[in-house]
Amino acid sequence: MHPDTDKWDLRYRHATQDVAAAEVLRAAAHLLPQSGDALDLACGLGGNALMLAQQGLQTEAWDISAVAIERLQAAASERGLSNLRARVRDVEQQPPAEDSFDVIVVSFFLDRDLCPALAKALRKNGLIFYQTFSQTRVSNNGPANTAFRLADNELLNLFAPLKVLHYRDEGRTGDIRQGFRDQAMLVAQKRES
């Protein structure tokens, strides 16, 4: 069992907020393929997975929290999404296999060592949608430990082999009361070989 399983089970057991897809997925949903296999990695309560399945993709959702997976399965059942399969999986120990997904979404999870495996897990022309906290911030949102936050342009470096379709990391530039702050997002595509 992963050492953080109990922490995440407790958090998801008491979570009351509505489940929504990450902004990166909502903003770039027009880039999704009409069909294919998708993965919501470290899915939590599965806002990304629900959106992917509603778009008609065969969707996998993986998380270490059995509580999150149970709640996601119930939400998928309520919505009649038989194309969503949620399961408990330690993604650090069991990353996705090479050439296994057309779409991978990761939000608010960062394991830098996993990024090369995620790029390899994409099929030809596959897309990754990634969003998480950045070290340059304007609020106290997100983890205090900078090891769990992205440095400037780090997402670009972590997925350098891929073609960047969209990137956003506004940092502290301009009017910090507006815009996309405290986070970075990337949409990138596996190039044809």
N, CA, C and O of each residue as an XYZ file, in Angstrom:
772
protein
N       0.834     -1.176      0.000
C       0.000      0.000      0.000
C       0.887      1.251      0.000
O       1.906      1.296      0.689
N       0.498      2.248     -0.765
C       1.229      3.508     -0.853
C       1.161      4.221      0.500
O       0.114      4.199      1.147
N       2.258      4.855      0.942
C       2.250      5.497      2.266
C       1.246      6.642      2.412
O       0.873      6.989      3.533
N       0.805      7.232      1.301
C      -0.143      8.350      1.368
C      -1.604      7.938      1.189
O      -2.487      8.795      1.157
N      -1.864      6.644      1.073
C      -3.221      6.180      0.811
C      -4.212      6.645      1.873
O      -5.287      7.141      1.534
N      -3.871      6.494      3.141
C      -4.791      6.884      4.213
C      -5.108      8.376      4.165
O      -6.251      8.779      4.379
N      -4.089      9.196      3.882
C      -4.294     10.652      3.799
C      -5.307     10.988      2.711
O      -6.217     11.788      2.930
N      -5.150     10.379      1.542
C      -6.043     10.677      0.427
C      -7.428     10.082      0.635
O      -8.426     10.698      0.259
N      -7.506      8.890      1.229
C      -8.816      8.313      1.544
C      -9.606      9.246      2.464
O     -10.796      9.477      2.248
N      -8.941      9.777      3.484
C      -9.596     10.681      4.425
C     -10.054     11.953      3.714
O     -11.176     12.415      3.921
N      -9.193     12.511      2.886
C      -9.546     13.749      2.176
C     -10.763     13.527      1.271
O     -11.679     14.349      1.255
N     -10.776     12.424      0.519
C     -11.885     12.188     -0.412
C     -13.149     11.738      0.294
O     -14.246     11.955     -0.220
N     -13.025     11.119      1.452
C     -14.210     10.708      2.211
C     -15.013     11.931      2.646
O     -16.241     11.881      2.707
N     -14.318     13.028      2.947
C     -14.980     14.221      3.469
C     -15.113     15.336      2.436
O     -15.586     16.423      2.767
N     -14.711     15.091      1.205
C     -14.811     16.119      0.154
C     -16.278     16.357     -0.187
O     -17.047     15.416     -0.381
N     -16.649     17.632     -0.257
C     -18.045     17.972     -0.554
C     -18.186     18.816     -1.816
O     -19.296     19.018     -2.308
N     -17.063     19.312     -2.342
C     -17.166     20.194     -3.505
C     -17.608     19.417     -4.741
O     -17.423     18.204     -4.843
N     -18.202     20.164     -5.679
C     -18.577     19.557     -6.953
C     -17.325     19.127     -7.695
O     -16.275     19.760     -7.589
N     -17.448     18.064     -8.434
C     -16.327     17.558     -9.216
C     -16.368     18.212    -10.589
O     -17.359     18.110    -11.312
N     -15.286     18.881    -10.935
C     -15.204     19.539    -12.243
C     -13.897     19.140    -12.915
O     -12.913     18.825    -12.245
N     -13.897     19.156    -14.217
C     -12.673     18.897    -14.967
C     -11.713     20.067    -14.773
O     -12.131     21.191    -14.496
N     -10.433     19.788    -14.921
C      -9.401     20.820    -14.816
C      -9.591     21.861    -15.913
O     -10.118     21.564    -16.985
N      -9.157     23.071    -15.632
C      -9.297     24.151    -16.599
C      -8.607     23.825    -17.921
O      -9.118     24.166    -18.988
N      -7.453     23.169    -17.859
C      -6.736     22.835    -19.096
C      -7.579     21.958    -20.009
O      -7.540     22.122    -21.228
N      -8.334     21.039    -19.445
C      -9.176     20.151    -20.251
C     -10.410     20.899    -20.757
O     -10.792     20.744    -21.916
N     -11.023     21.692    -19.916
C     -12.199     22.456    -20.342
C     -11.839     23.449    -21.443
O     -12.572     23.590    -22.422
N     -10.707     24.138    -21.279
C     -10.311     25.171    -22.239
C      -9.897     24.598    -23.593
O     -10.045     25.261    -24.620
N      -9.383     23.377    -23.600
C      -8.874     22.799    -24.847
C      -9.634     21.540    -25.254
O      -9.101     20.700    -25.979
N     -10.857     21.406    -24.799
C     -11.662     20.221    -25.127
C     -11.851     20.055    -26.630
O     -12.041     18.941    -27.117
N     -11.799     21.155    -27.358
C     -11.965     21.086    -28.820
C     -10.827     20.306    -29.498
O     -10.942     19.941    -30.668
N      -9.741     20.054    -28.777
C      -8.619     19.285    -29.329
C      -8.786     17.773    -29.149
O      -8.040     16.990    -29.737
N      -9.758     17.368    -28.343
C      -9.963     15.934    -28.082
C     -10.345     15.190    -29.357
O     -11.067     15.725    -30.198
N      -9.864     13.957    -29.500
C     -10.300     13.152    -30.644
C     -11.763     12.739    -30.484
O     -12.309     12.781    -29.382
N     -12.384     12.347    -31.576
C     -13.793     11.933    -31.530
C     -13.962     10.560    -30.900
O     -15.037     10.225    -30.403
N     -12.891      9.761    -30.924
C     -12.932      8.435    -30.315
C     -11.528      8.089    -29.845
O     -10.560      8.757    -30.207
N     -11.426      7.047    -29.041
C     -10.120      6.609    -28.571
C     -10.140      6.279    -27.100
O     -11.186      6.274    -26.451
N      -8.949      6.002    -26.589
C      -8.766      5.603    -25.194
C      -8.126      6.742    -24.418
O      -7.128      7.320    -24.849
N      -8.715      7.058    -23.260
C      -8.236      8.165    -22.436
C      -7.926      7.673    -21.028
O      -8.494      6.689    -20.554
N      -7.014      8.380    -20.374
C      -6.628      8.088    -18.997
C      -6.663      9.364    -18.176
O      -6.075     10.374    -18.562
N      -7.357      9.315    -17.035
C      -7.280     10.356    -16.018
C      -6.377      9.788    -14.938
O      -6.796      8.943    -14.146
N      -5.131     10.258    -14.911
C      -4.100      9.705    -14.024
C      -4.106     10.453    -12.699
O      -4.145     11.683    -12.677
N      -4.065      9.706    -11.584
C      -4.191     10.293    -10.245
C      -5.486     11.107    -10.216
O      -5.483     12.303     -9.926
N      -6.580     10.434    -10.522
C      -7.856     11.061    -10.873
C      -8.597     11.717     -9.729
O      -9.454     12.567     -9.971
N      -8.299     11.355     -8.488
C      -9.096     11.893     -7.389
C     -10.557     11.540     -7.597
O     -10.875     10.388     -7.894
N     -11.449     12.503     -7.447
C     -12.880     12.251     -7.599
C     -13.319     12.189     -9.054
O     -14.492     11.941     -9.335
N     -12.388     12.414     -9.989
C     -12.634     12.073    -11.383
C     -13.341     13.079    -12.258
O     -14.013     12.685    -13.212
N     -13.218     14.352    -11.977
C     -13.838     15.354    -12.839
C     -13.361     15.250    -14.282
O     -14.152     15.388    -15.215
N     -12.072     15.007    -14.461
C     -11.534     14.846    -15.821
C     -12.084     13.583    -16.476
O     -12.480     13.604    -17.642
N     -12.108     12.494    -15.729
C     -12.591     11.214    -16.273
C     -14.052     11.319    -16.700
O     -14.428     10.817    -17.760
N     -14.868     11.964    -15.885
C     -16.282     12.116    -16.227
C     -16.444     12.904    -17.523
O     -17.264     12.551    -18.371
N     -15.662     13.972    -17.675
C     -15.752     14.771    -18.892
C     -15.279     13.979    -20.109
O     -15.905     14.030    -21.168
N     -14.178     13.251    -19.957
C     -13.659     12.445    -21.070
C     -14.681     11.395    -21.505
O     -14.909     11.199    -22.699
N     -15.290     10.728    -20.540
C     -16.292      9.709    -20.862
C     -17.529     10.345    -21.506
O     -18.103      9.781    -22.437
N     -17.935     11.507    -21.015
C     -19.082     12.203    -21.609
C     -18.788     12.625    -23.053
O     -19.709     12.778    -23.855
N     -17.522     12.809    -23.379
C     -17.123     13.151    -24.745
C     -17.073     11.908    -25.647
O     -16.808     12.015    -26.845
N     -17.328     10.730    -25.062
C     -17.392      9.498    -25.844
C     -16.117      8.681    -25.883
O     -16.047      7.684    -26.602
N     -15.103      9.083    -25.123
C     -13.849      8.328    -25.092
C     -13.956      7.153    -24.119
O     -14.616      7.249    -23.085
N     -13.301      6.049    -24.462
C     -13.183      4.924    -23.533
C     -12.200      5.371    -22.467
O     -11.024      5.586    -22.761
N     -12.661      5.514    -21.238
C     -11.888      6.219    -20.216
C     -11.499      5.328    -19.056
O     -12.326      4.619    -18.482
N     -10.210      5.380    -18.724
C      -9.664      4.759    -17.519
C      -9.412      5.876    -16.517
O      -9.032      6.982    -16.902
N      -9.621      5.595    -15.234
C      -9.326      6.552    -14.169
C      -8.606      5.796    -13.061
O      -9.122      4.817    -12.524
N      -7.411      6.262    -12.727
C      -6.579      5.570    -11.733
C      -6.242      6.498    -10.581
O      -5.933      7.673    -10.777
N      -6.310      5.941     -9.360
C      -5.922      6.689     -8.170
C      -5.564      5.698     -7.068
O      -6.010      4.550     -7.091
N      -4.757      6.141     -6.103
C      -4.398      5.262     -4.980
C      -5.490      5.190     -3.926
O      -5.452      4.321     -3.054
N      -6.453      6.080     -3.993
C      -7.512      6.131     -2.981
C      -8.720      5.295     -3.397
O      -9.383      5.595     -4.390
N      -8.995      4.249     -2.628
C     -10.181      3.425     -2.887
C     -11.457      4.237     -2.664
O     -12.465      3.999     -3.329
N     -11.420      5.184     -1.741
C     -12.581      6.033     -1.472
C     -12.894      6.873     -2.710
O     -14.050      6.963     -3.124
N     -11.871      7.483     -3.296
C     -12.080      8.298     -4.507
C     -12.623      7.437     -5.641
O     -13.528      7.855     -6.363
N     -12.081      6.256     -5.795
C     -12.521      5.368     -6.880
C     -13.975      4.945     -6.676
O     -14.746      4.927     -7.635
N     -14.359      4.609     -5.457
C     -15.758      4.254     -5.177
C     -16.696      5.409     -5.518
O     -17.741      5.207     -6.136
N     -16.321      6.610     -5.114
C     -17.172      7.781     -5.380
C     -17.249      8.062     -6.878
O     -18.308      8.436     -7.383
N     -16.140      7.886     -7.590
C     -16.143      8.097     -9.035
C     -17.004      7.048     -9.730
O     -17.762      7.379    -10.642
N     -16.899      5.798     -9.316
C     -17.730      4.744     -9.916
C     -19.213      5.048     -9.719
O     -20.019      4.843    -10.627
N     -19.566      5.533     -8.541
C     -20.970      5.894     -8.275
C     -21.404      7.048     -9.179
O     -22.506      7.025     -9.726
N     -20.551      8.048     -9.336
C     -20.884      9.196    -10.196
C     -21.031      8.763    -11.646
O     -21.933      9.227    -12.343
N     -20.156      7.877    -12.106
C     -20.239      7.387    -13.484
C     -21.518      6.586    -13.691
O     -22.169      6.710    -14.728
N     -21.875      5.772    -12.717
C     -23.098      4.978    -12.798
C     -24.336      5.877    -12.842
O     -25.254      5.638    -13.626
N     -24.355      6.910    -11.998
C     -25.483      7.854    -11.982
C     -25.663      8.535    -13.336
O     -26.786      8.837    -13.739
N     -24.560      8.774    -14.033
C     -24.606      9.459    -15.328
C     -24.726      8.488    -16.506
O     -24.780      8.915    -17.659
N     -24.768      7.191    -16.218
C     -24.889      6.189    -17.277
C     -23.646      6.087    -18.153
O     -23.745      5.802    -19.346
N     -22.478      6.319    -17.564
C     -21.229      6.289    -18.325
C     -20.571      4.913    -18.226
O     -19.662      4.702    -17.423
N     -21.036      4.002    -19.036
C     -20.488      2.644    -19.021
C     -19.101      2.586    -19.659
O     -18.422      1.565    -19.558
N     -18.674      3.664    -20.311
C     -17.354      3.717    -20.943
C     -16.272      4.253    -20.004
O     -15.164      4.558    -20.446
N     -16.587      4.367    -18.711
C     -15.610      4.818    -17.723
C     -15.291      3.672    -16.772
O     -16.184      3.112    -16.135
N     -14.024      3.335    -16.685
C     -13.569      2.272    -15.789
C     -12.598      2.873    -14.782
O     -11.499      3.289    -15.148
N     -12.996      2.920    -13.523
C     -12.169      3.490    -12.457
C     -11.590      2.362    -11.613
O     -12.275      1.398    -11.272
N     -10.292      2.511    -11.284
C      -9.694      1.482    -10.443
C      -8.552      2.021     -9.604
O      -7.899      3.006     -9.949
N      -8.335      1.340     -8.493
C      -7.244      1.697     -7.595
C      -5.936      1.233     -8.236
O      -5.775      0.069     -8.603
N      -5.005      2.188     -8.355
C      -3.710      1.863     -8.955
C      -2.687      2.894     -8.494
O      -2.930      4.100     -8.551
N      -1.549      2.404     -8.041
C      -0.426      3.266     -7.674
C       0.329      3.573     -8.960
O       1.095      2.746     -9.455
N       0.106      4.769     -9.495
C       0.667      5.118    -10.807
C       2.177      5.280    -10.769
O       2.833      5.172    -11.805
N       2.741      5.538     -9.596
C       4.190      5.626     -9.489
C       4.827      4.254     -9.652
O       5.895      4.127    -10.251
N       4.178      3.237     -9.126
C       4.687      1.867     -9.237
C       4.242      1.185    -10.527
O       4.937      0.306    -11.036
N       3.090      1.586    -11.058
C       2.527      0.988    -12.270
C       2.116      2.076    -13.248
O       0.928      2.365    -13.396
N       3.094      2.684    -13.918
C       2.731      3.699    -14.914
C       2.034      3.045    -16.108
O       2.072      1.824    -16.255
N       1.410      3.836    -16.943
C       0.749      3.248    -18.115
C       1.777      2.655    -19.087
O       2.917      3.111    -19.169
N       1.341      1.639    -19.809
C       2.209      0.977    -20.785
C       2.443      1.885    -21.996
O       1.655      2.790    -22.267
N       3.515      1.634    -22.703
C       3.818      2.400    -23.916
C       2.704      2.256    -24.942
O       2.089      1.196    -25.061
N       2.452      3.326    -25.678
C       1.476      3.344    -26.778
C       0.097      2.819    -26.374
O      -0.520      2.050    -27.112
N      -0.382      3.236    -25.205
C      -1.641      2.677    -24.713
C      -2.815      3.660    -24.676
O      -3.957      3.234    -24.506
N      -2.559      4.978    -24.832
C      -3.649      5.943    -24.724
C      -3.564      7.009    -25.806
O      -2.482      7.397    -26.246
N      -4.736      7.469    -26.218
C      -4.835      8.587    -27.157
C      -4.852      9.922    -26.420
O      -4.479     10.955    -26.976
N      -5.286      9.889    -25.175
C      -5.368     11.087    -24.339
C      -4.975     10.715    -22.915
O      -5.428      9.701    -22.382
N      -4.131     11.541    -22.304
C      -3.806     11.402    -20.883
C      -4.013     12.770    -20.244
O      -3.532     13.786    -20.747
N      -4.736     12.780    -19.126
C      -4.966     14.020    -18.383
C      -4.394     13.854    -16.981
O      -4.639     12.853    -16.308
N      -3.628     14.856    -16.555
C      -3.065     14.886    -15.205
C      -3.337     16.269    -14.632
O      -2.963     17.282    -15.223
N      -3.992     16.303    -13.476
C      -4.215     17.600    -12.835
C      -3.935     17.508    -11.345
O      -4.408     16.611    -10.647
N      -3.151     18.467    -10.891
C      -2.805     18.624     -9.482
C      -2.114     17.382     -8.908
O      -2.396     16.947     -7.792
N      -1.215     16.837     -9.701
C      -0.358     15.717     -9.303
C       0.967     15.941    -10.012
O       0.992     16.270    -11.198
N       2.062     15.766     -9.297
C       3.367     15.970     -9.910
C       4.345     14.908     -9.438
O       4.695     14.844     -8.260
N       4.776     14.085    -10.366
C       5.874     13.149    -10.171
C       6.745     13.280    -11.421
O       6.465     12.684    -12.462
N       7.792     14.065    -11.290
C       8.646     14.363    -12.439
C       9.214     13.101    -13.094
O       9.365     13.045    -14.315
N       9.527     12.091    -12.279
C      10.101     10.854    -12.812
C       9.119     10.089    -13.692
O       9.531      9.257    -14.500
N       7.848     10.360    -13.545
C       6.809      9.668    -14.305
C       6.583     10.281    -15.696
O       6.031      9.626    -16.581
N       7.001     11.514    -15.884
C       6.711     12.228    -17.137
C       7.228     11.535    -18.398
O       6.491     11.490    -19.383
N       8.454     10.990    -18.430
C       8.885     10.268    -19.641
C       7.980      9.072    -19.968
O       7.708      8.800    -21.138
N       7.520      8.365    -18.940
C       6.619      7.229    -19.166
C       5.276      7.700    -19.715
O       4.669      7.018    -20.540
N       4.811      8.859    -19.263
C       3.544      9.392    -19.773
C       3.669      9.753    -21.250
O       2.761      9.477    -22.035
N       4.770     10.358    -21.627
C       4.984     10.691    -23.041
C       5.034      9.422    -23.892
O       4.492      9.390    -24.996
N       5.675      8.394    -23.384
C       5.760      7.127    -24.126
C       4.415      6.407    -24.163
O       4.149      5.644    -25.091
N       3.570      6.640    -23.169
C       2.261      5.972    -23.116
C       1.293      6.506    -24.159
O       0.281      5.872    -24.456
N       1.600      7.667    -24.713
C       0.742      8.219    -25.754
C       0.937      7.472    -27.067
O       2.056      7.123    -27.445
N      -0.167      7.240    -27.743
C      -0.113      6.682    -29.097
C       0.273      7.803    -30.075
O       0.321      8.973    -29.697
N       0.541      7.440    -31.313
C       0.842      8.414    -32.350
C      -0.273      9.464    -32.402
O      -1.452      9.116    -32.466
N       0.097     10.730    -32.375
C      -0.808     11.882    -32.354
C      -1.581     12.030    -31.042
O      -2.498     12.846    -30.950
N      -1.211     11.242    -30.028
C      -1.874     11.328    -28.735
C      -1.599     12.645    -28.040
O      -0.602     13.314    -28.312
N      -2.506     13.011    -27.130
C      -2.447     14.294    -26.435
C      -2.292     14.124    -24.934
O      -2.890     13.234    -24.328
N      -1.479     14.993    -24.342
C      -1.437     15.079    -22.885
C      -1.950     16.456    -22.475
O      -1.557     17.477    -23.038
N      -2.834     16.459    -21.485
C      -3.356     17.670    -20.868
C      -2.822     17.663    -19.439
O      -3.135     16.755    -18.669
N      -2.028     18.651    -19.079
C      -1.372     18.646    -17.762
C      -1.564     20.004    -17.100
O      -1.354     21.044    -17.725
N      -1.963     19.988    -15.837
C      -2.134     21.220    -15.068
C      -1.799     20.943    -13.613
O      -2.317     20.001    -13.014
N      -0.928     21.771    -13.050
C      -0.650     21.678    -11.623
C      -0.058     22.988    -11.116
O       0.102     23.947    -11.871
N       0.257     23.011     -9.850
C       0.717     24.232     -9.195
C       2.135     24.602     -9.605
O       2.968     23.744     -9.896
N       2.382     25.914     -9.619
C       3.711     26.418     -9.955
C       4.356     27.072     -8.734
O       3.676     27.470     -7.788
N       5.683     27.170     -8.780
C       6.421     27.774     -7.672
C       6.221     29.284     -7.623
O       6.263     29.875     -6.544
N       6.006     29.912     -8.763
C       5.720     31.341     -8.797
C       4.232     31.506     -8.532
O       3.393     31.123     -9.347
N       3.924     32.080     -7.383
C       2.515     32.144     -6.990
C       2.141     33.498     -6.424
O       2.991     34.300     -6.039
N       0.855     33.720     -6.389
C       0.337     34.976     -5.849
C      -0.577     34.734     -4.644
O      -1.059     35.690     -4.036
N      -0.819     33.477     -4.298
C      -1.676     33.139     -3.159
C      -1.076     31.952     -2.411
O       0.007     31.472     -2.748
N      -1.785     31.497     -1.408
C      -1.336     30.337     -0.645
C      -1.982     29.043     -1.114
O      -1.890     28.031     -0.419
N      -2.633     29.045     -2.275
C      -3.255     27.835     -2.801
C      -2.192     26.807     -3.155
O      -1.107     27.152     -3.624
N      -2.516     25.543     -2.927
C      -1.618     24.464     -3.312
C      -0.626     24.100     -2.225
O      -0.636     24.679     -1.139
N       0.237     23.126     -2.530
C       1.185     22.624     -1.531
C       2.233     23.662     -1.145
O       2.678     24.449     -1.980
N       2.619     23.654      0.116
C       3.658     24.558      0.599
C       5.043     24.103      0.138
O       5.927     24.927     -0.099
N       5.224     22.797      0.013
C       6.506     22.225     -0.382
C       6.756     22.480     -1.865
O       5.998     22.014     -2.715
N       7.819     23.219     -2.175
C       8.111     23.554     -3.571
C       8.468     22.331     -4.408
O       8.429     22.405     -5.636
N       8.811     21.223     -3.787
C       9.096     19.999     -4.549
C       7.849     19.515     -5.294
O       7.955     18.784     -6.280
N       6.673     19.924     -4.821
C       5.415     19.535     -5.452
C       4.831     20.654     -6.320
O       3.643     20.660     -6.642
N       5.704     21.602     -6.688
C       5.293     22.727     -7.527
C       6.288     22.852     -8.678
O       7.476     22.570     -8.525
N       5.786     23.276     -9.818
C       6.610     23.406    -11.019
C       7.431     24.691    -11.020
O       6.944     25.750    -10.625
N       8.683     24.586    -11.469
C       9.497     25.774    -11.719
C       9.015     26.429    -13.014
O       8.248     25.829    -13.767
N       9.460     27.642    -13.269
C       9.091     28.337    -14.501
C       9.471     27.489    -15.722
O      10.593     26.993    -15.826
N       8.529     27.337    -16.624
C       8.712     26.581    -17.883
C       9.043     25.102    -17.693
O       9.428     24.433    -18.653
N       8.901     24.586    -16.492
C       9.283     23.192    -16.252
C       8.439     22.203    -17.053
O       8.969     21.205    -17.541
N       7.141     22.457    -17.199
C       6.305     21.544    -17.984
C       6.821     21.431    -19.415
O       6.794     20.353    -20.009
N       7.288     22.542    -19.959
C       7.840     22.517    -21.320
C       9.052     21.599    -21.396
O       9.225     20.867    -22.370
N       9.887     21.641    -20.367
C      11.078     20.789    -20.333
C      10.727     19.322    -20.080
O      11.309     18.429    -20.695
N       9.777     19.074    -19.175
C       9.403     17.690    -18.845
C       8.811     16.959    -20.051
O       8.955     15.743    -20.179
N       8.147     17.705    -20.931
C       7.519     17.086    -22.100
C       8.140     17.606    -23.401
O       7.459     17.747    -24.417
N       9.433     17.886    -23.348
C      10.155     18.442    -24.506
C      10.038     17.598    -25.777
O      10.042     18.175    -26.865
N       9.936     16.267    -25.706
C       9.814     15.498    -26.947
C       8.483     15.703    -27.678
O       8.350     15.325    -28.842
N       7.507     16.298    -27.001
C       6.177     16.457    -27.581
C       6.028     17.825    -28.236
O       6.763     18.762    -27.923
N       5.066     17.924    -29.149
C       4.746     19.195    -29.807
C       3.791     19.978    -28.906
O       2.713     19.486    -28.573
N       4.171     21.171    -28.517
C       3.343     22.005    -27.641
C       2.215     22.618    -28.461
O       2.452     23.279    -29.472
N       0.983     22.389    -28.010
C      -0.195     22.994    -28.641
C      -0.709     24.182    -27.837
O      -1.262     25.131    -28.393
N      -0.521     24.117    -26.533
C      -0.999     25.193    -25.652
C      -0.170     25.152    -24.382
O       0.075     24.084    -23.821
N       0.261     26.325    -23.931
C       0.999     26.427    -22.669
C       0.605     27.731    -21.999
O       0.469     28.762    -22.657
N       0.425     27.681    -20.705
C       0.064     28.892    -19.968
C       0.686     28.841    -18.575
O       0.503     27.873    -17.837
N       1.410     29.878    -18.233
C       2.033     30.028    -16.920
C       2.284     31.518    -16.745
O       3.336     32.020    -17.143
N       1.328     32.231    -16.152
C       1.381     33.683    -16.106
C       2.214     34.238    -14.965
O       2.551     35.422    -14.956
N       2.551     33.381    -13.993
C       3.395     33.833    -12.893
C       2.856     35.082    -12.213
O       1.692     35.140    -11.818
N       3.725     36.082    -12.085
C       3.357     37.328    -11.407
C       3.342     38.504    -12.375
O       3.414     39.655    -11.942
N       3.251     38.243    -13.667
C       3.270     39.302    -14.675
C       1.928     40.027    -14.731
O       0.870     39.399    -14.684
N       1.983     41.351    -14.831
C       0.769     42.150    -14.992
C      -0.069     42.229    -13.736
O       0.447     42.150    -12.621
N      -1.364     42.386    -13.925
C      -2.326     42.524    -12.834
C      -2.575     41.154    -12.219
O      -3.306     40.337    -12.778
N      -1.967     40.910    -11.073
C      -2.043     39.570    -10.467
C      -3.411     39.257     -9.873
O      -3.632     38.144     -9.395
N      -4.324     40.210     -9.896
C      -5.691     39.955     -9.422
C      -6.530     39.286    -10.507
O      -7.662     38.872    -10.260
N      -5.967     39.184    -11.703
C      -6.677     38.587    -12.830
C      -5.827     37.484    -13.456
O      -4.626     37.378    -13.205
N      -6.483     36.669    -14.273
C      -5.751     35.681    -15.059
C      -5.609     34.331    -14.393
O      -6.295     34.006    -13.424
N      -4.706     33.568    -14.940
C      -4.445     32.190    -14.511
C      -3.181     32.202    -13.652
O      -2.071     32.260    -14.181
N      -3.343     32.149    -12.355
C      -2.223     32.318    -11.422
C      -2.004     31.066    -10.587
O      -2.908     30.245    -10.433
N      -0.810     30.927    -10.055
C      -0.425     29.847     -9.134
C      -0.288     28.483     -9.797
O       0.029     27.503     -9.123
N      -0.520     28.402    -11.096
C      -0.500     27.116    -11.789
C       0.106     27.270    -13.181
O       0.272     28.376    -13.697
N       0.428     26.125    -13.763
C       0.843     26.076    -15.160
C       0.026     24.991    -15.837
O      -0.380     24.019    -15.200
N      -0.215     25.161    -17.140
C      -0.946     24.142    -17.902
C      -0.269     23.942    -19.250
O       0.345     24.850    -19.811
N      -0.403     22.724    -19.744
C       0.194     22.350    -21.018
C      -0.728     21.380    -21.733
O      -1.309     20.486    -21.118
N      -0.856     21.566    -23.045
C      -1.434     20.560    -23.916
C      -0.370     20.280    -24.966
O       0.090     21.193    -25.652
N       0.017     19.019    -25.090
C       1.068     18.667    -26.051
C       0.700     17.366    -26.761
O      -0.094     16.568    -26.262
N       1.294     17.174    -27.932
C       0.955     16.039    -28.780
C       2.199     15.233    -29.132
O       3.270     15.781    -29.391
N       2.023     13.920    -29.135
C       3.120     13.047    -29.550
C       3.314     13.169    -31.045
O       2.369     12.989    -31.813
N       4.499     13.467    -31.453
C       4.796     13.655    -32.862
C       4.790     12.327    -33.593
O       5.050     11.271    -33.016
N       4.486     12.411    -34.877
C       4.559     11.213    -35.717
C       6.005     10.789    -35.829
O       6.886     11.629    -36.008
N       6.266      9.475    -35.723
C       7.649      9.023    -35.851
C       7.952      8.550    -37.233
O       9.077      8.134    -37.510
